[in-house]
Amino acid sequence: MKIAVFGNWYKRSTLDEVAHILDFMESRGVSVLLAQELRDEMNLRDKYAPFNSETEDEIDFALSVGGDGTFLYTASVIGQKNIPILGINCGRLGFLADVQTTEVDFICDQLVQNNYTIEQRSLLRVTATNDAHIEQPIALNEIAVMKQELSSMISIEAQVNGELLNNYKADGLVVSTPTGSTAYNLSVGGPLMAPQTRSIIVSPIATHALNVRPIVIPDDWQIDLSIKSRSHSYLLSVDGRSLTMREDTKLHIEKAPYTVKLVQIGDNSFLNSLRQKLNWGE
């Protein structure tokens, strides 16, 4: 077995956990490749080969050590390489990185013994007009458009399959996967959804009209957005990676043609995560 390890290289606690995982994997005879930032920060260039385009085909699994942000970064690097990802949580909530550090030895041992299941998670893809370049257009959680000015809202005309859905007057709009329903979508009042649900969630941010609510649509429907703002520009966020877009740049959002594979071990289910992370039932 050969794995690649990614981590939040600027946090001491994460580096300590990565060092522990490396020792554990070495004791089990597992080969490890390290993300370049970890190799440099931990001064392990002589001991571990880097994960890159030349070595990616050798990998059986990827470990993401950190929080959900690190997991999203790992997923963006893995892309459509069909490599399953196991998230180890050194952060706070951790809906994606849901393995706690106290469980690492047991979970990694289960991984080595092939005691796991693979769960497919859908992705969203955004493209833009005017030849606007979006370096990483794939989102596991959400694609959001937001205002740049503090004092005024933006106008977002949303069409679904070519038919007008709404002309939102709001601070922004979040288009989320079921996986991302516990992320930005949750903070703006959108619904929670099981990750296996084949849907897309459209949730306004601080809308001007009280009767405008989030809507859930099938994931094979396509969304087109036209944005107007006083500053003649707006922010596009793809899983937290933000860039400024011109007002005359329209967006097209659809389900990506591939999925991300998540490693599931033991009782780390979505419902168990809800109970633990959101304190349900207490």
PASEBA-1860 file (N, C-alpha, C; in nm, 3 decimals):
! residues 282
1> MKIAVFGN> 0.085/-0.119/0.000/0.000/0.000/0.000/0.088/0.124/0.000 ~ 0.045/0.226/-0.073/0.116/0.353/-0.077/0.015/0.466/-0.059 ~ 0.045/0.560/0.030/-0.046/0.670/0.058/0.026/0.803/0.038 ~ -0.054/0.907/0.016/-0.003/1.045/0.012/-0.060/1.119/0.132 ~ 0.022/1.198/0.200/-0.022/1.271/0.319/-0.018/1.421/0.290 ~ -0.132/1.486/0.312/-0.145/1.630/0.300/-0.175/1.686/0.439 ~ -0.136/1.809/0.465/-0.162/1.864/0.596/-0.150/2.014/0.600 ~ -0.203/2.071/0.707/-0.195/2.215/0.732/-0.055/2.244/0.785
9> WYKRSTLD> 0.039/2.272/0.694/0.180/2.276/0.728/0.221/2.389/0.822 ~ 0.137/2.494/0.839/0.176/2.605/0.925/0.117/2.594/1.066 ~ 0.060/2.478/1.103/0.010/2.459/1.239/0.091/2.351/1.309 ~ 0.148/2.384/1.423/0.233/2.292/1.496/0.161/2.163/1.532 ~ 0.035/2.175/1.575/-0.039/2.055/1.616/-0.058/1.960/1.500 ~ -0.078/2.015/1.380/-0.094/1.930/1.262/0.037/1.861/1.227 ~ 0.147/1.933/1.235/0.277/1.873/1.204/0.309/1.761/1.301 ~ 0.274/1.778/1.428/0.297/1.672/1.527/0.215/1.548/1.492
17> EVAHILDF> 0.090/1.571/1.448/0.004/1.457/1.411/0.056/1.388/1.285 ~ 0.103/1.467/1.190/0.161/1.407/1.068/0.282/1.321/1.105 ~ 0.367/1.371/1.194/0.485/1.294/1.236/0.443/1.162/1.300 ~ 0.337/1.166/1.381/0.286/1.044/1.443/0.235/0.945/1.337 ~ 0.163/0.996/1.238/0.109/0.911/1.132/0.223/0.850/1.049 ~ 0.325/0.928/1.022/0.439/0.876/0.946/0.506/0.761/1.021 ~ 0.524/0.778/1.152/0.584/0.670/1.232/0.495/0.546/1.231 ~ 0.363/0.568/1.243/0.269/0.455/1.244/0.274/0.380/1.111
25> MESRGVSV> 0.269/0.454/1.001/0.269/0.390/0.869/0.400/0.317/0.842 ~ 0.509/0.374/0.888/0.639/0.308/0.871/0.643/0.177/0.947 ~ 0.582/0.174/1.066/0.580/0.051/1.145/0.494/-0.056/1.080 ~ 0.400/-0.016/0.992/0.314/-0.112/0.923/0.365/-0.143/0.782 ~ 0.478/-0.088/0.746/0.534/-0.116/0.615/0.464/-0.046/0.501 ~ 0.397/0.065/0.531/0.324/0.140/0.429/0.415/0.248/0.371 ~ 0.421/0.257/0.238/0.500/0.361/0.172/0.423/0.493/0.173 ~ 0.494/0.602/0.193/0.430/0.733/0.207/0.494/0.834/0.112
33> LLAQELRD> 0.410/0.912/0.046/0.452/1.032/-0.026/0.399/1.153/0.050 ~ 0.475/1.260/0.052/0.435/1.379/0.127/0.407/1.495/0.033 ~ 0.304/1.573/0.068/0.282/1.699/-0.003/0.406/1.785/0.012 ~ 0.437/1.860/-0.093/0.563/1.934/-0.097/0.580/2.028/0.022 ~ 0.472/2.097/0.062/0.482/2.190/0.174/0.521/2.119/0.304 ~ 0.466/1.999/0.326/0.500/1.923/0.446/0.645/1.877/0.443 ~ 0.691/1.831/0.328/0.832/1.788/0.315/0.927/1.902/0.350 ~ 0.894/2.021/0.301/0.981/2.135/0.325/0.976/2.179/0.471
41> EMNLRDKY> 0.854/2.193/0.526/0.838/2.244/0.662/0.895/2.148/0.766 ~ 0.881/2.016/0.742/0.927/1.916/0.837/1.069/1.868/0.806 ~ 1.130/1.927/0.704/1.267/1.893/0.665/1.281/1.742/0.640 ~ 1.191/1.687/0.559/1.190/1.543/0.531/1.214/1.515/0.383 ~ 1.281/1.607/0.316/1.303/1.592/0.172/1.388/1.469/0.139 ~ 1.477/1.433/0.231/1.566/1.318/0.204/1.501/1.184/0.237 ~ 1.392/1.188/0.313/1.332/1.061/0.359/1.208/1.022/0.280 ~ 1.129/1.123/0.237/1.002/1.093/0.170/0.997/1.160/0.033
49> APFNSETE> 0.948/1.085/-0.064/0.929/1.138/-0.199/0.809/1.232/-0.201 ~ 0.805/1.326/-0.294/0.692/1.420/-0.299/0.574/1.362/-0.376 ~ 0.455/1.410/-0.341/0.338/1.380/-0.423/0.333/1.484/-0.534 ~ 0.337/1.437/-0.659/0.329/1.527/-0.773/0.274/1.451/-0.894 ~ 0.273/1.515/-1.008/0.216/1.455/-1.129/0.290/1.329/-1.172 ~ 0.414/1.315/-1.129/0.492/1.198/-1.167/0.469/1.079/-1.076 ~ 0.421/1.105/-0.954/0.404/0.997/-0.857/0.257/0.968/-0.823 ~ 0.164/1.050/-0.871/0.024/1.040/-0.831/-0.040/0.907/-0.869
57> DEIDFALS> 0.005/0.845/-0.978/-0.055/0.719/-1.022/-0.021/0.602/-0.932 ~ 0.074/0.621/-0.841/0.116/0.512/-0.753/0.033/0.506/-0.625 ~ -0.052/0.607/-0.601/-0.117/0.624/-0.471/-0.246/0.543/-0.461 ~ -0.262/0.476/-0.344/-0.387/0.404/-0.314/-0.485/0.492/-0.236 ~ -0.432/0.575/-0.145/-0.516/0.661/-0.062/-0.444/0.793/-0.037 ~ -0.524/0.895/-0.004/-0.469/1.023/0.042/-0.521/1.048/0.183 ~ -0.433/1.092/0.272/-0.472/1.134/0.407/-0.466/1.285/0.414 ~ -0.575/1.347/0.460/-0.581/1.491/0.478/-0.581/1.518/0.628
65> VGGDGTFL> -0.473/1.578/0.678/-0.456/1.600/0.822/-0.473/1.750/0.850 ~ -0.579/1.786/0.918/-0.609/1.926/0.946/-0.758/1.942/0.971 ~ -0.816/2.049/0.916/-0.960/2.069/0.926/-1.027/2.049/0.792 ~ -1.151/2.097/0.781/-1.224/2.084/0.655/-1.158/2.165/0.543 ~ -1.094/2.277/0.579/-1.024/2.356/0.478/-0.911/2.277/0.414 ~ -0.838/2.203/0.497/-0.731/2.117/0.444/-0.788/2.007/0.357 ~ -0.903/1.953/0.397/-0.967/1.849/0.317/-1.007/1.903/0.181 ~ -1.065/2.024/0.179/-1.104/2.085/0.051/-0.982/2.108/-0.037
73> YTASVIGQ> -0.871/2.150/0.022/-0.749/2.168/-0.054/-0.702/2.035/-0.111 ~ -0.704/1.932/-0.028/-0.662/1.799/-0.074/-0.748/1.752/-0.190 ~ -0.879/1.771/-0.177/-0.971/1.731/-0.284/-0.942/1.807/-0.413 ~ -0.904/1.935/-0.401/-0.875/2.013/-0.521/-0.747/1.965/-0.589 ~ -0.651/1.919/-0.509/-0.526/1.867/-0.565/-0.548/1.728/-0.627 ~ -0.625/1.645/-0.557/-0.653/1.510/-0.607/-0.733/1.517/-0.737 ~ -0.829/1.612/-0.741/-0.908/1.632/-0.863/-0.977/1.505/-0.906 ~ -0.963/1.473/-1.036/-1.030/1.355/-1.090/-0.936/1.235/-1.100
81> KNIPILGI> -0.842/1.227/-1.006/-0.744/1.117/-1.009/-0.798/0.989/-0.947 ~ -0.921/0.994/-0.895/-0.989/0.873/-0.846/-0.920/0.813/-0.723 ~ -0.857/0.898/-0.642/-0.788/0.853/-0.521/-0.878/0.878/-0.400 ~ -0.912/0.776/-0.322/-0.995/0.797/-0.202/-0.921/0.880/-0.097 ~ -0.998/0.963/-0.023/-0.940/1.054/0.076/-0.996/1.021/0.215 ~ -0.908/1.014/0.313/-0.947/0.998/0.453/-0.910/1.126/0.526 ~ -1.008/1.191/0.591/-0.984/1.316/0.660/-0.963/1.296/0.809 ~ -0.852/1.348/0.861/-0.820/1.340/1.003/-0.828/1.482/1.061
89> NCGRLGFL> -0.911/1.500/1.162/-0.949/1.632/1.210/-0.854/1.683/1.319 ~ -0.781/1.790/1.285/-0.703/1.864/1.385/-0.762/2.002/1.406 ~ -0.882/2.023/1.352/-0.945/2.153/1.360/-1.060/2.154/1.459 ~ -1.174/2.213/1.415/-1.287/2.227/1.506/-1.400/2.131/1.467 ~ -1.499/2.178/1.390/-1.615/2.094/1.360/-1.577/1.968/1.282 ~ -1.521/1.984/1.165/-1.473/1.870/1.090/-1.581/1.777/1.037 ~ -1.668/1.827/0.948/-1.766/1.738/0.885/-1.701/1.653/0.776 ~ -1.598/1.706/0.712/-1.526/1.630/0.609/-1.410/1.552/0.672
97> ADVQTTEV> -1.331/1.622/0.750/-1.224/1.558/0.827/-1.283/1.516/0.960 ~ -1.347/1.397/0.962/-1.426/1.361/1.080/-1.359/1.257/1.169 ~ -1.237/1.215/1.138/-1.164/1.123/1.225/-1.088/1.206/1.329 ~ -1.114/1.181/1.456/-1.048/1.256/1.562/-0.906/1.203/1.586 ~ -0.819/1.290/1.635/-0.680/1.250/1.656/-0.666/1.135/1.755 ~ -0.761/1.124/1.848/-0.756/1.012/1.943/-0.786/0.878/1.877 ~ -0.841/0.881/1.756/-0.876/0.759/1.685/-0.776/0.721/1.577 ~ -0.672/0.800/1.559/-0.587/0.786/1.442/-0.526/0.648/1.429
105> DFICDQLV> -0.467/0.595/1.536/-0.402/0.464/1.527/-0.501/0.356/1.485 ~ -0.619/0.355/1.548/-0.720/0.254/1.515/-0.767/0.270/1.370 ~ -0.796/0.395/1.330/-0.849/0.419/1.196/-0.745/0.383/1.090 ~ -0.620/0.424/1.110/-0.515/0.392/1.013/-0.491/0.241/1.006 ~ -0.502/0.175/1.120/-0.487/0.029/1.120/-0.599/-0.038/1.041 ~ -0.722/0.014/1.056/-0.834/-0.039/0.978/-0.812/-0.014/0.828 ~ -0.755/0.099/0.795/-0.726/0.129/0.655/-0.626/0.031/0.598 ~ -0.519/0.003/0.674/-0.417/-0.091/0.629/-0.475/-0.231/0.611
113> QNNYTIEQ> -0.572/-0.267/0.697/-0.633/-0.399/0.690/-0.751/-0.406/0.592 ~ -0.773/-0.296/0.518/-0.881/-0.290/0.417/-1.020/-0.300/0.479 ~ -1.036/-0.253/0.604/-1.167/-0.252/0.669/-1.228/-0.112/0.655 ~ -1.281/-0.083/0.538/-1.336/0.050/0.511/-1.438/0.040/0.398 ~ -1.512/0.147/0.380/-1.601/0.160/0.265/-1.567/0.291/0.194 ~ -1.607/0.300/0.068/-1.583/0.420/-0.012/-1.716/0.487/-0.042 ~ -1.723/0.616/-0.016/-1.845/0.693/-0.041/-1.818/0.798/-0.149 ~ -1.904/0.801/-0.250/-1.889/0.896/-0.359/-1.958/1.028/-0.323
121> RSLLRVTA> -1.889/1.140/-0.343/-1.947/1.271/-0.318/-1.949/1.352/-0.448 ~ -2.064/1.411/-0.478/-2.077/1.489/-0.601/-2.007/1.624/-0.588 ~ -1.973/1.681/-0.703/-1.904/1.809/-0.710/-1.980/1.904/-0.800 ~ -1.949/2.033/-0.788/-2.004/2.134/-0.878/-1.891/2.193/-0.962 ~ -1.925/2.233/-1.083/-1.828/2.298/-1.171/-1.885/2.431/-1.219 ~ -1.802/2.536/-1.217/-1.844/2.668/-1.263/-1.758/2.710/-1.381 ~ -1.823/2.766/-1.482/-1.753/2.826/-1.596/-1.804/2.969/-1.612 ~ -1.723/3.052/-1.677/-1.755/3.194/-1.688/-1.745/3.241/-1.833
129> TNDAHIEQ> -1.822/3.343/-1.865/-1.814/3.406/-1.997/-1.698/3.506/-2.000 ~ -1.683/3.574/-2.113/-1.579/3.676/-2.130/-1.437/3.622/-2.114 ~ -1.424/3.490/-2.135/-1.292/3.426/-2.123/-1.231/3.445/-1.984 ~ -1.314/3.467/-1.884/-1.264/3.481/-1.747/-1.206/3.348/-1.700 ~ -1.084/3.353/-1.648/-1.016/3.231/-1.608/-1.044/3.198/-1.461 ~ -1.092/3.077/-1.437/-1.112/3.028/-1.301/-1.016/2.910/-1.284 ~ -0.910/2.932/-1.208/-0.802/2.832/-1.202/-0.850/2.699/-1.146 ~ -0.932/2.703/-1.043/-0.985/2.579/-0.984/-1.137/2.589/-0.982
137> PIALNEIA> -1.203/2.542/-1.087/-1.348/2.563/-1.102/-1.436/2.457/-1.036 ~ -1.375/2.361/-0.966/-1.451/2.250/-0.908/-1.468/2.270/-0.758 ~ -1.592/2.249/-0.708/-1.621/2.267/-0.566/-1.683/2.141/-0.507 ~ -1.633/2.101/-0.392/-1.694/1.992/-0.316/-1.803/2.045/-0.225 ~ -1.786/2.166/-0.170/-1.886/2.226/-0.081/-1.980/2.319/-0.154 ~ -1.928/2.431/-0.205/-2.018/2.529/-0.264/-1.946/2.624/-0.358 ~ -2.029/2.684/-0.443/-1.990/2.798/-0.526/-2.078/2.914/-0.482 ~ -2.015/3.027/-0.450/-2.091/3.142/-0.399/-2.053/3.268/-0.475
145> VMKQELSS> -2.152/3.356/-0.493/-2.125/3.491/-0.544/-2.164/3.588/-0.433 ~ -2.080/3.691/-0.416/-2.099/3.783/-0.303/-2.069/3.926/-0.345 ~ -2.127/4.018/-0.273/-2.102/4.160/-0.299/-1.962/4.197/-0.251 ~ -1.908/4.305/-0.308/-1.780/4.359/-0.263/-1.797/4.480/-0.173 ~ -1.901/4.558/-0.199/-1.925/4.677/-0.118/-2.000/4.641/0.010 ~ -1.970/4.712/0.118/-2.040/4.690/0.244/-2.177/4.755/0.245 ~ -2.196/4.861/0.168/-2.316/4.943/0.182/-2.431/4.905/0.091 ~ -2.409/4.820/-0.008/-2.518/4.791/-0.102/-2.524/4.644/-0.137
153> MISIEAQV> -2.645/4.600/-0.170/-2.665/4.462/-0.213/-2.629/4.448/-0.360 ~ -2.630/4.325/-0.408/-2.615/4.299/-0.550/-2.743/4.236/-0.603 ~ -2.761/4.241/-0.732/-2.876/4.179/-0.798/-2.826/4.056/-0.873 ~ -2.887/3.942/-0.844/-2.845/3.816/-0.905/-2.964/3.753/-0.976 ~ -2.959/3.753/-1.107/-3.063/3.685/-1.184/-3.023/3.539/-1.200 ~ -3.103/3.448/-1.145/-3.074/3.305/-1.150/-3.172/3.234/-1.242 ~ -3.119/3.166/-1.341/-3.199/3.084/-1.430/-3.163/2.937/-1.410 ~ -3.264/2.853/-1.411/-3.245/2.709/-1.395/-3.299/2.640/-1.520
161> NGELLNNY> -3.211/2.569/-1.589/-3.247/2.504/-1.715/-3.310/2.602/-1.814 ~ -3.259/2.727/-1.813/-3.306/2.827/-1.906/-3.431/2.902/-1.863 ~ -3.488/2.866/-1.748/-3.609/2.932/-1.699/-3.575/3.018/-1.577 ~ -3.632/3.137/-1.570/-3.604/3.226/-1.458/-3.648/3.164/-1.326 ~ -3.556/3.158/-1.231/-3.588/3.114/-1.095/-3.624/3.235/-1.010 ~ -3.533/3.334/-1.005/-3.557/3.452/-0.922/-3.453/3.558/-0.957 ~ -3.487/3.681/-0.928/-3.390/3.790/-0.935/-3.364/3.832/-0.791 ~ -3.258/3.779/-0.735/-3.229/3.799/-0.594/-3.169/3.937/-0.569
169> KADGLVVS> -3.222/4.007/-0.470/-3.160/4.128/-0.417/-3.104/4.088/-0.281 ~ -2.974/4.071/-0.275/-2.916/4.012/-0.155/-2.768/4.044/-0.147 ~ -2.705/3.998/-0.037/-2.560/4.012/-0.025/-2.487/3.909/-0.109 ~ -2.560/3.804/-0.151/-2.497/3.703/-0.233/-2.585/3.581/-0.247 ~ -2.530/3.476/-0.307/-2.604/3.353/-0.332/-2.507/3.236/-0.319 ~ -2.552/3.131/-0.249/-2.470/3.011/-0.229/-2.534/2.896/-0.305 ~ -2.457/2.833/-0.393/-2.501/2.713/-0.465/-2.419/2.598/-0.409 ~ -2.486/2.505/-0.341/-2.416/2.407/-0.259/-2.447/2.263/-0.301
177> TPTGSTAY> -2.350/2.176/-0.281/-2.371/2.032/-0.290/-2.433/1.983/-0.160 ~ -2.487/1.861/-0.155/-2.531/1.806/-0.027/-2.417/1.797/0.075 ~ -2.296/1.766/0.029/-2.181/1.766/0.120/-2.161/1.902/0.183 ~ -2.180/2.007/0.104/-2.162/2.143/0.154/-2.280/2.198/0.230 ~ -2.383/2.119/0.250/-2.500/2.170/0.323/-2.466/2.205/0.467 ~ -2.359/2.145/0.522/-2.319/2.175/0.660/-2.214/2.286/0.666 ~ -2.183/2.348/0.553/-2.081/2.452/0.548/-2.147/2.590/0.537 ~ -2.109/2.667/0.436/-2.162/2.803/0.420/-2.314/2.802/0.410
185> NLSVGGPL> -2.368/2.701/0.342/-2.513/2.688/0.328/-2.583/2.687/0.463 ~ -2.528/2.616/0.558/-2.590/2.608/0.692/-2.588/2.744/0.760 ~ -2.479/2.819/0.743/-2.467/2.948/0.812/-2.563/3.053/0.757 ~ -2.612/3.036/0.632/-2.707/3.133/0.576/-2.851/3.081/0.583 ~ -2.874/2.974/0.659/-3.010/2.925/0.681/-3.058/2.822/0.581 ~ -2.966/2.763/0.505/-3.005/2.660/0.410/-3.030/2.526/0.479 ~ -3.092/2.430/0.410/-3.127/2.302/0.471/-3.008/2.208/0.481 ~ -3.008/2.124/0.584/-2.913/2.014/0.592/-2.960/1.900/0.502
193> MAPQTRSI> -2.865/1.836/0.434/-2.900/1.726/0.346/-2.798/1.615/0.361 ~ -2.844/1.490/0.355/-2.753/1.377/0.356/-2.663/1.384/0.233 ~ -2.534/1.358/0.248/-2.440/1.373/0.136/-2.474/1.287/0.015 ~ -2.548/1.178/0.037/-2.582/1.089/-0.074/-2.700/1.142/-0.158 ~ -2.763/1.249/-0.112/-2.877/1.305/-0.184/-2.833/1.363/-0.318 ~ -2.908/1.335/-0.422/-2.872/1.383/-0.557/-2.941/1.517/-0.582 ~ -2.886/1.622/-0.520/-2.951/1.753/-0.525/-2.848/1.864/-0.525 ~ -2.896/1.985/-0.558/-2.820/2.108/-0.546/-2.905/2.206/-0.464
201> IVSPIATH> -2.842/2.277/-0.373/-2.912/2.372/-0.287/-2.877/2.514/-0.330 ~ -2.978/2.597/-0.347/-2.957/2.738/-0.382/-3.009/2.823/-0.266 ~ -2.917/2.893/-0.197/-2.954/2.967/-0.076/-2.907/3.112/-0.086 ~ -2.999/3.209/-0.072/-2.958/3.350/-0.074/-2.890/3.390/0.056 ~ -2.803/3.492/0.046/-2.734/3.546/0.163/-2.796/3.682/0.197 ~ -2.859/3.692/0.314/-2.917/3.818/0.361/-3.002/3.884/0.253 ~ -3.103/3.811/0.207/-3.190/3.863/0.101/-3.278/3.978/0.151 ~ -3.312/4.068/0.060/-3.395/4.185/0.094/-3.540/4.145/0.121
209> ALNVRPIV> -3.589/4.039/0.053/-3.730/3.998/0.065/-3.743/3.880/0.161 ~ -3.829/3.893/0.260/-3.844/3.789/0.361/-3.908/3.661/0.306 ~ -3.980/3.671/0.192/-4.045/3.552/0.138/-3.955/3.473/0.044 ~ -3.830/3.514/0.028/-3.735/3.440/-0.056/-3.662/3.340/0.032 ~ -3.670/3.214/-0.005/-3.614/3.106/0.076/-3.523/3.017/-0.008 ~ -3.439/2.937/0.058/-3.356/2.843/-0.016/-3.443/2.744/-0.093 ~ -3.388/2.690/-0.201/-3.460/2.593/-0.282/-3.366/2.477/-0.315 ~ -3.420/2.357/-0.319/-3.343/2.238/-0.352/-3.389/2.189/-0.489
217> IPDDWQID> -3.294/2.165/-0.580/-3.325/2.121/-0.715/-3.247/1.994/-0.747 ~ -3.289/1.918/-0.847/-3.213/1.798/-0.886/-3.072/1.834/-0.932 ~ -2.977/1.743/-0.912/-2.839/1.778/-0.943/-2.804/1.768/-1.091 ~ -2.900/1.726/-1.173/-2.874/1.727/-1.318/-2.932/1.854/-1.384 ~ -2.984/1.947/-1.302/-3.028/2.077/-1.354/-2.909/2.172/-1.357 ~ -2.916/2.270/-1.446/-2.806/2.363/-1.464/-2.849/2.505/-1.428 ~ -2.755/2.581/-1.372/-2.784/2.714/-1.319/-2.699/2.818/-1.392 ~ -2.763/2.926/-1.433/-2.693/3.038/-1.494/-2.717/3.164/-1.411
225> LSIKSRSH> -2.612/3.237/-1.382/-2.621/3.356/-1.297/-2.570/3.479/-1.370 ~ -2.649/3.588/-1.362/-2.608/3.719/-1.412/-2.612/3.815/-1.295 ~ -2.503/3.887/-1.272/-2.490/3.970/-1.152/-2.476/4.117/-1.188 ~ -2.548/4.202/-1.116/-2.535/4.347/-1.129/-2.499/4.404/-0.992 ~ -2.405/4.499/-0.992/-2.367/4.559/-0.864/-2.326/4.704/-0.885 ~ -2.331/4.782/-0.777/-2.295/4.923/-0.784/-2.147/4.941/-0.818 ~ -2.063/4.846/-0.775/-1.919/4.854/-0.801/-1.882/4.797/-0.937 ~ -1.981/4.741/-1.008/-1.960/4.679/-1.139/-1.865/4.558/-1.132
233> SYLLSVDG> -1.862/4.495/-1.014/-1.783/4.373/-0.996/-1.842/4.295/-0.880 ~ -1.799/4.173/-0.865/-1.848/4.089/-0.755/-1.742/3.985/-0.722 ~ -1.761/3.916/-0.610/-1.670/3.810/-0.569/-1.728/3.674/-0.605 ~ -1.646/3.590/-0.661/-1.680/3.450/-0.684/-1.596/3.366/-0.590 ~ -1.660/3.279/-0.513/-1.589/3.191/-0.420/-1.617/3.046/-0.457 ~ -1.511/2.970/-0.477/-1.521/2.827/-0.508/-1.455/2.751/-0.393 ~ -1.536/2.696/-0.303/-1.484/2.632/-0.181/-1.388/2.723/-0.105 ~ -1.424/2.850/-0.096/-1.345/2.945/-0.019/-1.232/3.012/-0.095
241> RSLTMRED> -1.207/2.967/-0.217/-1.104/3.031/-0.300/-1.170/3.143/-0.379 ~ -1.139/3.268/-0.344/-1.214/3.383/-0.396/-1.136/3.458/-0.504 ~ -1.211/3.511/-0.600/-1.154/3.598/-0.701/-1.259/3.700/-0.742 ~ -1.211/3.814/-0.790/-1.300/3.922/-0.832/-1.337/3.904/-0.979 ~ -1.466/3.919/-1.008/-1.517/3.906/-1.144/-1.581/4.037/-1.188 ~ -1.571/4.068/-1.315/-1.639/4.185/-1.370/-1.789/4.162/-1.374 ~ -1.863/4.269/-1.362/-2.009/4.261/-1.360/-2.067/4.194/-1.484 ~ -2.004/4.214/-1.601/-2.059/4.157/-1.725/-2.018/4.011/-1.746
249> TKLHIEKA> -1.954/3.950/-1.647/-1.917/3.809/-1.654/-2.029/3.723/-1.596 ~ -2.087/3.639/-1.680/-2.194/3.549/-1.635/-2.134/3.413/-1.597 ~ -2.207/3.344/-1.509/-2.159/3.217/-1.457/-2.253/3.104/-1.494 ~ -2.196/2.988/-1.523/-2.273/2.867/-1.550/-2.228/2.761/-1.450 ~ -2.323/2.706/-1.375/-2.293/2.608/-1.270/-2.367/2.478/-1.300 ~ -2.295/2.368/-1.292/-2.355/2.236/-1.315/-2.279/2.131/-1.235 ~ -2.336/2.014/-1.228/-2.270/1.903/-1.161/-2.146/1.864/-1.239 ~ -2.035/1.842/-1.167/-1.911/1.803/-1.232/-1.922/1.661/-1.287
257> PYTVKLVQ> -1.843/1.628/-1.389/-1.853/1.496/-1.452/-1.785/1.383/-1.374 ~ -1.729/1.414/-1.258/-1.666/1.310/-1.176/-1.696/1.339/-1.029 ~ -1.661/1.247/-0.943/-1.689/1.258/-0.800/-1.559/1.252/-0.720 ~ -1.571/1.284/-0.592/-1.462/1.264/-0.497/-1.496/1.142/-0.412 ~ -1.395/1.059/-0.386/-1.415/0.939/-0.305/-1.370/0.966/-0.162 ~ -1.460/0.942/-0.066/-1.428/0.956/0.076/-1.419/0.819/0.141 ~ -1.318/0.802/0.224/-1.302/0.677/0.299/-1.385/0.686/0.425 ~ -1.468/0.585/0.448/-1.550/0.578/0.569/-1.512/0.454/0.649
265> IGDNSFLN> -1.483/0.473/0.778/-1.443/0.363/0.865/-1.525/0.369/0.993 ~ -1.578/0.254/1.034/-1.651/0.247/1.160/-1.782/0.324/1.155 ~ -1.814/0.393/1.265/-1.944/0.461/1.277/-1.934/0.610/1.247 ~ -1.836/0.652/1.168/-1.823/0.793/1.132/-1.922/0.829/1.022 ~ -2.051/0.811/1.051/-2.156/0.837/0.954/-2.199/0.983/0.960 ~ -2.277/1.025/0.861/-2.327/1.162/0.856/-2.416/1.192/0.977 ~ -2.505/1.099/1.011/-2.595/1.122/1.124/-2.518/1.129/1.255 ~ -2.417/1.044/1.269/-2.334/1.049/1.389/-2.259/1.183/1.397
273> SLRQKLNW> -2.214/1.233/1.282/-2.146/1.362/1.280/-2.240/1.474/1.322 ~ -2.366/1.470/1.274/-2.462/1.572/1.313/-2.484/1.573/1.464 ~ -2.499/1.455/1.521/-2.521/1.447/1.666/-2.402/1.503/1.743 ~ -2.282/1.470/1.697/-2.162/1.512/1.769/-2.130/1.660/1.746 ~ -2.132/1.703/1.621/-2.087/1.838/1.587/-2.190/1.945/1.624 ~ -2.320/1.913/1.609/-2.424/2.010/1.636/-2.493/1.988/1.771 ~ -2.442/1.893/1.848/-2.494/1.864/1.983/-2.642/1.828/1.981 ~ -2.684/1.754/1.879/-2.824/1.709/1.874/-2.848/1.604/1.982
281> GE> -2.963/1.613/2.042/-3.003/1.513/2.142/-2.952/1.541/2.282 ~ -2.881/1.653/2.301/-2.832/1.684/2.436/-2.933/1.767/2.514
END
